[in-house]
Amino acid sequence: MTSTPSQPPDPPPRAPHERPPEVDASVYLHPQTLARLATFELRAKMIVEGLSGGQHRSPYKGLSVEFAQHRPYVPGDDLRHLDWKVFGRTDKLHLKQHQQETNLDLVVLVDASGSMFYGSRSFAEASGQGAAASADGRAHWSKFDHATALAAALAYVTLHQGDRVGVVVFADEIRAMVRRSSSQGTWRQIIGALNQHPVAPGQKARPTNLARVVDQVLAKITNRSIVVIASDFFMDLPEIEAALAKLRHAGHDVILFHVLDKAEEEFAFTDAAPFVGLEGEAALRIDPRSLRRAYLDVFEHHRAEVQRLALGMNFDYVRLGTHDWLGPPLAAFVARRNARIKRSKYA
């Protein structure tokens, strides 16, 4: 699933000692994206637990912030929390229960494996900034670029709500990580992490190992959170299923963003050409017209199976095309998700 047609050559990857180019956050957050996201809030499917103040309700009845309900007094309860007004009206002892305010933790996992380097859209068109190339000299907008734009948009909205967000860039293992935080410097750290860890064919091939990465992430997350995975999911289905099952067992609310390039989805190539594997596979010279039907069948079957696995575990699934503006599909998804959560809450 990772072989892709050849792309125009890009400059060689930076040497380890070279400083990364200055971060241009506008590439990750196009004004059209922010305009469509500004009126939406990211809400958890379940009410999540947290450690610091936010605007999300905890399932745990505490003794702070906002009144929730009464319950009958039981011997041994703290008398300080008796509602004497209720006692005066009913001659019965009841305690006040309150809802705790908690934060919503968001963790975004961005796939940086070799296959994510592919892209058939020009960087100038995709970025919307008039730049002919990326900061590191690439002329094409890759699936990794689209995934990092998604991660930045979600991080921006979450931080704007006062909630904690963390980002993980991964391939066969975690390559970069920004720990969950809502502090002032978190946004800059996230953009820096996404900017400094692009994939490139010249680097050592790194096939995705999602199951291993999920194990590493779960070792660092102690409370239930929203976990977003942005990937092309070009990996074996049993590996995807195993990773998702671990997240479900841990009680996390998971959203899969399936990032795909138009050329991969349509396979509209007409000329015989070498197809180069981006994760260490050998190059193959093929006639794409003779393989198109079979390729599309296999491709759509794999995509549908990824969706089936996600929905079967009660997770959300969103297909994201790299040739589409990020704002409209992301805003539409958040609106649908919020409406569904509201319906289930009052059902």
C-alpha positions in Angstrom: 0.0 0.0 0.0 3.0 2.3 0.3 4.3 2.4 -3.3 3.7 5.7 -4.9 4.5 7.3 -8.3 7.7 9.3 -8.5 7.6 13.0 -7.5 9.8 15.9 -8.6 13.0 15.8 -6.7 13.2 17.8 -3.5 16.3 19.2 -1.8 18.1 16.7 0.4 17.1 16.6 4.1 18.8 18.9 6.6 21.9 17.8 8.2 21.4 17.0 12.0 23.5 20.1 13.0 21.6 22.5 10.9 19.0 24.7 12.6 15.4 24.3 11.3 14.0 27.2 9.4 11.9 29.8 11.2 8.4 28.5 12.0 5.6 30.0 9.8 2.5 29.2 11.8 0.3 30.7 9.0 1.1 27.6 6.9 -0.6 25.4 9.5 -3.5 27.7 10.2 -4.9 29.2 7.1 -7.4 32.0 7.9 -10.2 30.1 6.2 -9.6 27.2 8.6 -9.7 29.4 11.7 -12.8 31.3 10.5 -14.7 28.1 10.3 -13.5 26.7 13.5 -13.9 29.8 15.7 -17.5 29.1 16.6 -17.0 25.4 17.5 -15.8 23.8 20.7 -14.2 20.4 20.8 -16.3 18.3 23.1 -15.5 14.8 24.5 -17.8 11.9 23.6 -17.7 10.9 27.2 -17.3 13.4 30.0 -13.6 13.1 30.7 -11.7 13.3 33.9 -9.0 15.9 34.4 -6.7 17.7 36.8 -7.0 21.4 36.1 -9.8 23.9 35.6 -11.6 24.0 32.2 -15.2 24.2 31.1 -16.1 20.5 30.9 -18.2 18.7 33.4 -16.8 15.8 35.4 -18.8 12.6 35.9 -17.6 12.7 39.5 -19.9 14.4 42.0 -17.7 16.6 44.2 -18.3 19.6 46.4 -17.2 22.5 44.3 -18.2 24.9 41.6 -21.8 24.3 40.6 -24.8 22.7 42.1 -25.9 19.4 40.5 -28.5 17.7 42.6 -29.5 16.5 46.1 -29.3 13.1 47.7 -30.6 11.8 51.0 -28.4 12.1 54.0 -26.6 8.8 55.1 -25.1 8.4 58.5 -21.5 9.3 58.3 -21.9 12.1 55.7 -20.3 15.4 56.3 -22.9 17.6 58.0 -21.4 20.8 56.6 -23.0 20.0 53.3 -26.6 19.5 54.5 -29.1 21.8 52.7 -31.0 23.3 55.6 -33.5 25.0 53.3 -34.7 21.7 52.1 -34.8 20.4 55.6 -37.0 23.4 56.6 -39.4 22.6 53.8 -39.5 18.8 54.0 -38.2 17.9 57.5 -35.8 15.6 55.7 -32.0 15.7 55.6 -30.5 16.0 52.1 -26.9 16.8 51.0 -26.0 19.1 48.1 -24.0 17.5 45.3 -22.0 19.6 42.8 -20.4 19.1 39.5 -16.7 19.6 39.3 -15.1 21.5 36.5 -12.5 19.5 34.7 -10.3 20.0 31.7 -10.5 18.2 28.4 -7.2 16.6 27.5 -6.5 16.2 23.8 -3.6 14.1 22.4 -2.9 14.3 18.7 -0.8 11.6 17.1 0.7 12.5 13.7 2.0 9.8 11.4 5.5 10.7 10.1 6.3 7.4 8.4 7.7 7.3 4.8 4.4 7.0 3.0 3.2 10.3 4.5 5.8 12.2 2.5 3.8 11.7 -0.7 1.8 14.5 -2.2 0.5 15.5 -5.6 -0.7 19.0 -4.8 1.5 22.1 -5.1 2.6 23.7 -1.9 1.7 27.1 -3.2 -1.9 26.1 -3.8 -2.4 24.2 -0.6 -0.9 26.7 1.8 -2.9 29.6 0.5 0.0 31.9 1.3 1.5 32.4 -2.2 4.7 30.6 -1.2 6.1 28.5 -4.0 7.7 26.0 -1.6 7.8 25.0 2.0 10.3 26.4 4.5 12.5 23.3 3.8 12.3 23.8 0.0 9.6 21.2 -1.0 7.3 22.1 -3.9 4.6 19.6 -3.0 2.1 19.6 -0.2 2.4 16.2 1.4 0.0 14.1 3.5 2.3 14.9 6.4 1.8 18.6 5.8 -2.0 18.1 5.8 -1.8 16.0 9.0 0.3 18.7 10.8 -2.1 21.4 9.7 -4.9 19.4 11.2 -2.9 18.9 14.5 -2.2 22.6 14.7 -5.8 23.6 14.1 -7.1 21.2 16.8 -4.4 22.3 19.2 -5.3 26.0 18.6 -9.0 25.4 19.3 -8.3 23.3 22.4 -5.8 25.8 23.9 -8.3 28.6 23.1 -10.8 26.7 25.3 -8.3 26.6 28.1 -7.8 22.9 27.9 -4.6 20.8 27.8 -3.3 19.5 24.5 -0.3 17.3 23.6 1.2 16.2 20.3 3.0 13.0 19.3 4.9 12.7 16.0 5.5 9.0 15.3 6.6 6.4 12.8 7.9 3.1 14.1 8.1 4.8 17.5 7.6 8.2 19.1 9.9 10.7 17.3 8.8 13.9 19.0 6.4 14.7 21.8 5.0 17.8 23.4 3.5 16.8 26.7 -0.1 17.9 27.5 -0.3 21.4 28.8 -2.4 24.5 28.5 0.4 26.9 29.3 1.3 29.9 27.2 4.2 28.4 25.5 2.5 25.2 24.4 1.4 26.5 21.0 4.9 27.4 20.1 6.2 24.0 21.2 3.6 22.2 19.2 4.4 24.2 16.0 8.1 23.6 16.6 7.7 19.9 17.0 5.6 19.6 13.8 8.0 21.7 11.9 11.2 19.9 12.9 10.2 16.4 12.1 9.1 16.0 8.5 9.7 12.7 6.7 11.7 12.5 3.5 12.8 9.7 1.2 16.4 10.4 1.9 16.0 9.6 5.6 16.0 6.1 7.0 12.8 4.3 6.0 10.4 4.3 8.9 7.3 2.1 8.4 4.5 2.8 10.8 4.2 0.7 13.9 1.0 2.0 15.4 0.6 -0.7 18.0 4.0 0.0 19.5 3.4 3.8 19.4 0.1 3.3 21.2 1.8 1.3 23.9 4.3 4.2 24.4 1.6 6.8 24.5 -0.6 4.9 27.0 2.4 4.6 29.3 2.3 8.4 29.5 -1.4 9.1 29.7 -3.0 8.4 33.1 -6.5 10.0 32.5 -9.0 9.4 29.9 -8.6 11.8 27.0 -9.5 12.5 23.4 -6.9 10.8 21.2 -6.7 11.9 17.6 -4.8 9.8 15.1 -3.9 11.5 11.8 -2.5 9.0 9.4 -2.9 7.4 5.9 -3.2 4.0 7.8 -1.0 2.3 5.2 -0.4 -0.6 7.5 -1.8 -4.1 8.1 -5.4 -4.2 9.4 -4.6 -6.5 12.4 -2.0 -3.9 13.6 -4.6 -1.1 13.4 -7.2 -3.2 15.2 -4.8 -4.1 18.0 -3.9 -0.5 18.5 -7.5 0.7 18.6 -8.4 -2.1 20.9 -5.8 -0.9 23.4 -7.1 2.6 23.3 -10.7 1.4 23.8 -9.7 -0.8 26.7 -8.0 2.3 28.3 -11.3 4.2 28.0 -10.1 6.9 25.5 -12.3 8.7 23.1 -10.6 8.2 19.7 -11.0 10.1 16.4 -9.3 8.7 13.3 -8.5 11.2 10.5 -7.7 9.2 7.4 -5.4 11.5 5.4 -5.3 10.5 1.7 -4.0 12.1 -1.5 -6.2 12.6 -4.5 -3.7 10.7 -6.8 -3.8 7.7 -4.4 -7.6 7.7 -4.4 -8.1 8.1 -8.1 -4.9 6.5 -9.6 -5.5 8.4 -12.8 -2.0 7.8 -14.2 -1.8 6.9 -17.9 1.9 6.5 -18.7 4.2 3.6 -17.7 6.5 4.9 -15.0 8.5 3.8 -12.0 6.6 3.6 -8.8 8.8 4.1 -5.8 8.2 2.7 -2.4 8.6 5.4 0.3 9.3 2.9 3.1 12.2 0.9 1.7 10.4 -1.0 -1.0 12.0 -1.6 -4.4 11.0 0.6 -7.3 8.6 -1.1 -9.9 8.0 0.0 -13.4 4.4 -0.7 -14.3 1.6 0.3 -16.7 -0.9 2.0 -14.4 -3.8 1.6 -16.8 -3.6 -2.2 -16.6 -3.6 -2.1 -12.8 -6.0 0.7 -12.1 -9.2 -1.4 -11.5 -7.5 -3.9 -9.2 -5.6 -1.1 -7.4 -8.8 0.9 -6.7 -10.6 -2.2 -5.4 -7.8 -3.0 -3.0 -7.4 0.6 -2.0 -11.2 1.1 -1.3 -11.4 -2.2 0.6 -8.6 -1.2 2.9 -10.1 2.3 3.5 -13.5 0.8 4.2 -12.0 -1.7 6.6 -10.2 1.0 8.6 -13.5 2.9 8.8 -15.3 -0.3 9.9 -12.8 -1.0 12.6 -13.2 2.6 14.0 -16.9 2.6 13.9 -17.1 -0.9 15.3 -15.3 0.3 18.4 -17.6 3.4 18.7 -14.8 5.7 17.5 -15.1 8.5 15.0 -13.8 8.3 11.5 -13.1 11.2 9.1 -11.6 11.0 5.6 -9.4 14.0 4.8 -8.3 14.6 1.3 -5.1 16.7 0.9 -6.6 18.5 -2.1 -9.5 19.8 0.0 -9.3 22.9 2.3 -9.0 21.7 5.9 -11.5 24.1 7.4 -14.8 23.0 5.9 -14.6 19.2 6.5 -13.1 19.8 10.0 -15.8 22.3 11.0 -18.6 20.0 9.6 -17.2 17.1 11.5 -17.1 19.0 14.8 -20.7 20.2 14.3 -21.9 16.7 13.6 -20.1 15.3 16.6 -21.4 17.9 18.9 -25.0 17.4 17.7 -24.7 13.7 18.1 -23.3 14.1 21.6 -26.1 16.4 22.5 -28.8 14.0 21.2 -27.3 11.1 23.1 -27.2 13.2 26.3 -30.9 14.0 26.2 -32.1 10.7 24.7 
